[in-house]
């Protein structure tokens, strides 16, 4: 048994979540694409990855982290996984920002490491130019030696960002910074109370596989009772699935039909005990709400065959007892170290190794794997939209 989720008490799912839950309760079959294929080159071709990077990761809004990474005002955390030096901050008013982690004086990296810092000021290690966490240049040594300096024009370079649904998104470019879909899917996360959750654990994994191979594992249920036979597979035996799209983002659910009789699906706490949702967000992020906690995984491709995956575990309230802490520790070890790293990520690496041989020119997908084909279609649409 898990720890009671007091945040879920009295909450209601969104209309979209409830619709999927009702489909499962009525054992409605999800529309199937039939048997389909995906060309292997989308995982193995370095040139294809270059196109994806330019059209998607260097252009579209994407998740950086959960809000819980910066739980208090006046905090900052460096972030390097996107291939550019970023600095995520929360200012004195509680607003989140995403800056380039670059001093405006000589271009020095402003904050080192990867840990969250509690600080009102950001001081460059080279010449001690000092900035506020809202990006303003506050002070510099020997200002008399910069007689023409306009301090107001020398704040940190800020990138478009949006905090919604308990997540911090950013976009590399102003002209493509449309966060409307982030806000729409964020309504589900608000219903889950994700913005009120606390960060329990955080870990970055390096996976020697294409980012889409990692996403694929969360887009189909065909593998669950097989790959995860020794971990979570038994909990999903004979599960019924349903799913839909929120723009380019996929929302799926799997339920245990035999346990749903008498369950009030309009009550979030009751629904989460019998239905597990998963959100597969473009470009590459996964939100997996378990009955009493939430995993956020962010994919940060480094090459066509290498991906950083940052996994965050969010819990509804601080552990009040040793028993509660032990529960969260075991849950973290089961998913992050067992299901994800030991099974899903390992399967992606083995798949990459096999596909690189050329033995499988195209992947054959059965009717339980239609979500993979849909996801690849959203990637292809993004490539076309970028020209």
C-alpha positions in Angstrom: 0.0 0.0 0.0 1.2 3.5 -0.7 1.2 6.6 1.4 -2.2 8.4 1.3 -2.1 11.3 -1.1 -3.8 14.2 0.7 -3.3 16.5 -2.3 -5.6 14.3 -4.4 -8.4 14.4 -1.8 -11.3 16.4 -3.3 -9.6 17.0 -6.7 -11.4 16.2 -9.9 -9.9 15.1 -13.2 -10.1 17.3 -16.3 -12.8 16.4 -18.8 -10.1 14.8 -21.0 -8.8 12.6 -18.2 -12.3 11.6 -17.3 -13.2 10.7 -20.9 -10.2 8.3 -21.1 -11.1 6.7 -17.7 -14.7 6.2 -18.9 -13.5 4.6 -22.1 -11.5 2.1 -20.0 -14.5 1.4 -17.7 -16.6 0.7 -20.7 -13.9 -1.4 -22.3 -13.9 0.7 -25.4 -11.2 -0.2 -27.8 -8.8 2.5 -28.8 -8.8 3.3 -32.5 -6.0 1.2 -34.0 -3.7 2.2 -36.9 -3.4 -1.5 -37.7 0.0 -2.9 -38.4 2.5 -0.2 -39.4 6.2 0.4 -39.8 8.8 3.0 -38.9 12.1 3.3 -40.8 15.2 2.4 -38.8 17.1 5.3 -40.2 15.1 7.8 -37.9 17.1 6.2 -35.0 20.4 5.6 -36.7 21.1 8.3 -39.3 23.2 11.2 -37.9 22.0 13.5 -40.6 18.3 12.8 -39.6 19.2 13.7 -36.1 20.7 17.0 -37.3 17.4 17.8 -38.9 15.5 16.9 -35.8 17.8 19.1 -33.6 17.3 22.1 -35.9 13.6 21.7 -36.3 12.6 20.5 -32.8 15.1 20.9 -30.1 16.5 24.2 -31.3 13.1 25.6 -32.2 10.1 24.4 -30.1 9.0 24.9 -26.5 10.3 22.2 -24.2 10.3 21.2 -20.6 13.3 21.9 -18.5 12.3 20.7 -15.1 9.4 20.5 -12.6 8.7 23.6 -10.6 9.6 21.7 -7.5 13.3 22.0 -8.4 13.0 25.6 -7.3 10.7 25.3 -4.3 11.4 28.7 -2.8 11.9 32.3 -3.9 15.4 33.5 -4.7 16.9 30.2 -6.0 18.9 29.3 -9.1 20.1 26.1 -10.8 22.4 25.8 -13.8 21.2 23.5 -16.7 23.5 22.3 -19.5 21.5 19.4 -20.9 20.1 21.3 -23.9 23.5 22.0 -25.4 23.4 25.6 -24.3 24.4 27.0 -20.8 21.1 27.9 -19.1 20.4 29.2 -15.7 16.9 28.7 -14.2 15.9 31.0 -11.4 13.0 32.0 -9.2 13.0 35.6 -8.2 11.9 37.3 -5.0 8.3 37.5 -6.3 8.2 33.8 -7.1 8.5 34.2 -10.9 10.6 31.6 -12.8 13.1 32.8 -15.4 15.4 31.0 -17.9 18.6 32.9 -18.7 21.8 32.2 -20.6 24.3 31.3 -17.9 26.7 33.9 -19.3 28.1 37.1 -17.7 27.5 40.1 -19.9 31.0 41.4 -19.2 33.4 38.9 -20.8 31.1 35.9 -21.4 32.2 33.9 -18.4 30.0 31.1 -17.1 28.2 32.7 -14.2 27.2 29.7 -12.0 28.9 26.3 -12.1 27.7 22.9 -11.1 24.2 21.4 -11.3 22.9 21.9 -7.8 20.1 24.2 -6.8 21.3 27.2 -4.9 19.5 29.5 -2.5 20.8 33.0 -3.3 19.6 36.6 -3.9 22.7 37.4 -6.0 24.7 35.8 -8.8 28.3 36.8 -8.7 30.6 36.2 -11.7 33.7 34.3 -10.5 36.0 36.3 -12.9 35.4 40.0 -12.2 32.6 39.8 -9.6 29.9 41.5 -11.7 26.8 40.9 -9.7 23.3 40.1 -10.9 19.9 39.6 -9.2 18.1 36.3 -9.7 15.6 38.4 -11.9 18.5 39.0 -14.2 19.3 42.7 -13.4 22.9 43.8 -13.2 23.2 45.1 -9.7 26.8 46.1 -9.3 30.4 45.8 -10.6 33.8 46.5 -9.1 35.3 49.9 -10.1 32.3 51.2 -12.0 34.4 54.4 -12.7 36.3 52.3 -15.3 33.2 51.8 -17.3 32.1 55.5 -17.8 29.7 54.7 -20.6 28.1 51.6 -19.2 24.3 51.4 -19.1 23.6 48.9 -16.3 20.0 48.7 -17.3 21.0 47.3 -20.7 23.5 44.8 -19.3 21.2 42.3 -17.5 21.4 38.6 -18.2 20.0 37.4 -21.6 16.6 35.9 -20.9 15.0 33.3 -23.1 11.2 32.8 -23.4 9.8 30.6 -20.7 6.5 29.6 -19.1 5.7 28.0 -15.8 2.4 26.1 -15.9 1.0 22.9 -14.4 4.0 22.5 -12.1 6.5 22.5 -15.0 9.0 25.1 -16.3 9.2 25.2 -20.1 11.5 27.3 -22.2 11.9 28.0 -25.9 15.2 28.8 -27.7 13.6 31.4 -30.0 11.1 34.2 -29.4 9.4 33.7 -32.8 8.4 30.1 -32.0 7.6 30.6 -28.3 4.0 29.5 -28.3 3.2 28.0 -24.9 -0.5 27.5 -25.5 -0.2 23.7 -25.7 1.9 23.7 -22.5 -0.9 25.5 -20.8 -3.5 23.1 -22.1 -1.7 20.0 -21.0 -0.9 21.8 -17.8 -4.5 21.7 -16.9 -4.2 18.0 -16.3 -1.1 18.5 -14.2 -2.9 21.1 -12.1 -5.7 18.6 -11.6 -3.0 16.2 -10.3 -1.7 18.9 -8.0 1.8 18.6 -9.5 2.7 22.2 -8.7 2.2 21.5 -5.0 4.4 18.4 -5.0 7.9 18.3 -3.5 11.1 17.1 -5.1 12.2 13.8 -3.4 14.9 12.6 -5.8 16.6 13.7 -9.0 19.0 11.8 -11.2 20.5 12.2 -14.7 21.1 9.0 -16.7 23.2 8.7 -19.9 21.6 6.3 -22.3 23.5 5.1 -25.4 20.4 5.1 -27.5 18.3 7.4 -29.7 15.9 9.7 -27.8 12.9 8.3 -29.7 13.8 4.7 -28.7 13.4 5.8 -25.1 10.1 7.5 -25.8 8.9 4.4 -27.7 8.8 2.3 -24.5 6.2 4.7 -23.0 4.0 4.7 -26.1 2.9 1.1 -26.1 1.8 -1.5 -23.6 2.9 -4.5 -25.6 6.2 -4.8 -23.6 4.9 -4.1 -20.1 4.1 -7.6 -18.8 7.2 -9.0 -20.6 10.1 -6.6 -20.1 8.8 -5.6 -16.7 7.8 -9.1 -15.6 9.9 -8.9 -12.4 9.0 -5.3 -11.5 5.7 -3.6 -12.4 4.4 -6.0 -15.0 2.1 -7.9 -12.7 0.3 -4.7 -11.8 -0.7 -4.2 -15.4 -1.7 -7.7 -16.3 -4.8 -7.6 -18.6 -4.9 -3.8 -18.5 -7.2 -1.9 -20.8 -5.7 1.1 -22.6 -7.1 4.3 -24.0 -5.5 7.5 -25.3 -5.8 10.7 -27.2 -3.7 13.7 -28.4 -3.4 17.3 -27.0 -2.0 18.9 -30.0 1.4 17.3 -30.5 1.4 15.8 -27.0 0.1 12.3 -26.4 -2.0 11.3 -23.3 -2.5 7.6 -22.5 -4.1 5.6 -19.7 -4.1 2.0 -18.7 -6.7 0.7 -16.2 -7.4 -2.5 -14.3 -10.9 -3.3 -15.5 -11.6 -5.9 -12.8 -10.9 -3.3 -10.0 -13.1 -0.5 -11.4 -16.5 -1.6 -10.2 -17.9 1.0 -7.8 -15.0 3.5 -8.3 -16.1 7.1 -8.6 -14.0 8.1 -11.6 -14.7 11.8 -11.1 -12.8 11.6 -7.8 -9.1 12.0 -8.6 -7.9 9.9 -5.6 -10.1 7.0 -6.4 -9.4 7.1 -10.1 -5.6 7.1 -9.6 -5.8 3.9 -7.7 -7.1 2.0 -10.7 -5.9 4.0 -13.7 -2.3 5.0 -14.5 -1.9 8.0 -16.9 1.2 8.7 -18.9 2.0 11.9 -20.9 4.4 11.7 -23.8 5.2 15.3 -24.7 7.0 16.6 -27.7 10.0 17.0 -28.1 10.9 14.4 -25.4 9.4 14.4 -22.0 7.4 11.9 -20.0 5.0 12.6 -17.1 4.0 9.4 -15.2 1.6 9.9 -12.3 1.6 6.8 -10.0 -1.2 6.5 -7.5 0.7 8.5 -4.9 3.7 10.2 -6.6 4.7 11.6 -10.0 7.8 11.0 -12.2 8.9 13.6 -14.6 11.5 12.5 -17.2 13.1 14.9 -19.6 15.0 13.6 -22.7 18.0 15.7 -23.8 19.6 14.2 -26.9 23.3 14.7 -27.3 23.7 12.8 -30.6 21.7 10.4 -32.7 22.8 7.6 -30.4 23.2 9.2 -27.0 20.6 10.8 -24.7 20.7 12.3 -21.3 17.5 11.5 -19.3 16.9 13.5 -16.1 14.4 11.8 -13.8 12.6 13.7 -11.1 10.4 12.0 -8.4 7.8 14.3 -6.9 5.9 13.4 -3.7 2.8 15.1 -2.3 4.2 16.1 1.1 7.4 15.7 3.2 7.9 12.3 4.7 6.5 12.5 8.2 7.8 9.2 9.5 10.6 6.8 8.8 8.0 4.4 7.4 6.9 7.1 4.9 10.5 7.9 3.9 11.2 4.2 3.4 8.2 3.9 1.2 9.4 6.8 -1.1 12.9 5.4 -1.1 11.7 2.0 -2.3 9.4 3.6 -4.9 12.3 5.6 -6.2 14.6 2.5 -6.3 11.9 0.5 -8.1 11.2 3.0 -10.9 14.4 5.0 -11.4 16.9 2.2 -10.8 14.8 -0.8 -11.7 12.1 -0.1 -14.3 13.6 2.8 -16.0 17.4 2.4 -15.9 17.5 -1.4 -15.6 14.7 -2.2 -18.1 13.4 0.6 -20.4 16.8 2.4 -20.9 18.6 -0.8 -21.3 16.1 -2.0 -23.9 16.7 1.3 -25.8 20.5 0.7 -25.7 20.1 -2.9 -27.0 17.7 -1.7 -29.7 20.2 0.9 -30.8 22.9 -1.7 -31.0 20.7 -4.0 -33.2 19.4 -1.3 -35.5 22.9 0.1 -36.1 23.8 -3.3 -37.8 21.2 -2.7 -40.6 19.6 -6.0 -40.0 16.2 -4.4 -39.5 15.6 -1.7 -42.2 12.2 -0.9 -40.8 10.5 -1.6 -37.5 7.3 -3.6 -37.7 4.7 -2.3 -35.2 1.6 -4.3 -34.2 -1.8 -2.9 -33.2 -0.7 -2.5 -29.6 2.1 -0.2 -30.7 0.2 2.4 -32.7 1.2 5.1 -30.3 4.8 4.9 -31.6 3.6 5.5 -35.1 1.6 8.5 -34.0 4.5 10.0 -32.1 6.8 9.6 -35.2 4.1 11.4 -37.2 4.3 14.4 -34.9 8.0 14.5 -35.3 7.7 14.3 -39.0 5.1 17.2 -38.9 7.5 19.3 -36.9 10.2 18.7 -39.5 7.9 19.7 -42.3 6.7 22.8 -40.4 10.4 24.0 -40.0 10.9 23.7 -43.8 
